Amino acid sequence: MSSETSTSDGFQVSHFFVLLSLLTATVAVVMARPSAPEHLILISLTIGAAGYAGLCFYRVLAPLVAPHADFDRQPLSERSRIELEREKALTLRSIKELEFDRAMAKVSPQDFDEMSGRLRARAINIMKQLDAGSTAYRALIEKELAARIGGSSPTDPKVARAAARPAGECVCGTVNDVDARFCKLCGLKLTKRTK
């Protein structure tokens, strides 16, 4: 996952730092007194290193200011998702063990509050990361589904099966109550069929 936040589709923050470094190095070389070429090269390299340090500093601070921005941009890879799921399971297990230790009077109330707060904040952060990654997948799936449905003919067997669904059945295949407004499994809004 890239940690750069793009300001538009083509222009990224790293481009800004490169351009700023080049512009500053050019101004410094022009403004320098007549000196040896090695001095001018050293000035340019120093300003380039300062621009790189600025980019690194931005990359460190950007997730602290807007931690959700990076996850909204692209879906999680399968490896990242598995790692986050494992970390979530371990964190939730740690919370259960901590609550058991509190019930057995092995942990003081102050320590329990401190450790429980940190573990719960960590679990919430992991769940937000997982949810943000899944919304990107949902957008991709909905886009592909709209393209497939839009290009299908009325005689397509998939479309005919979808039209022949009984009332209360969701597109995910879950059979809901007839008067249900939302699917009890996936939460999508059910369409009312008029007879």
Residue, then its C-alpha position, 0 to 999 in steps of 0.5 A: m500500500s502506498s502511503e502517499t496521498s494524491t491531490s488528484d489522479g495524476f499529481q501526487v505529493s511526492h511530485f510536489f516535493v520533487l518539483l519544490s526541490l528542483l526549483t529551490a536547487t535552481v534558485a540556489v545555484v543561480m543565486a550562488r556567487p561564482s564558484a567551482p562546479e563541485h560546490l554547485i553540485l554539493i548545494s544541489l545535492t543538499i537541497g535534494a536531500a532536504g526535499y527527500a527529508g521533507l517527503c519522509f517527514y510528510r509520510v510520517l505525519a500524514p497517517l496521524v492526521a488522516p489515518h483513513a485516507d490511505f485505506d479509502r484509496q485502494p482495496l487491501s491485498e489478500r496478504s494484508r487482509i489475512e494479517l489484519e484478521r489474525e491481528k484482530a483475532l489476537t487482540l479480541r482474545s487478549i481482551k477476553e483474557l484480560e476480562f477473565d483476569r479481572a474477574m479472577a482479581k489478578v489485575s487491579p482496576q486501574d491496570f485493567d482500565e488502562m490495558s483494556g482501553r489500549l486493546r479496545a482502541r487497537a481492535i477498533n483501528i483494525m476493524k476500521q482498516l478491514d471495513a475501509g478495505s472492504t468498501a473499496y472491494r464493494a465499489l469494484i464489485e458494484k461497478e462490475l455488476a452494473a456493467r454486466i447487468g447493463g450489457s445483458s439481454p432480457t433473454d439472459p438466464k441470469v436476468a430471468r432468474a433474478a426476475a423470478r425471485p420470490a418476494g423477500e429474496c435478496v440478490c445474495g440468495t437469502v430468503n427474508d420475510v415477505d414484509a422485510r425492507f432490508c436483507k437480514l444477511c447482507g443488509l441491502k435494501l430489498t425491492k418491492r415487487t408489484k404484481 
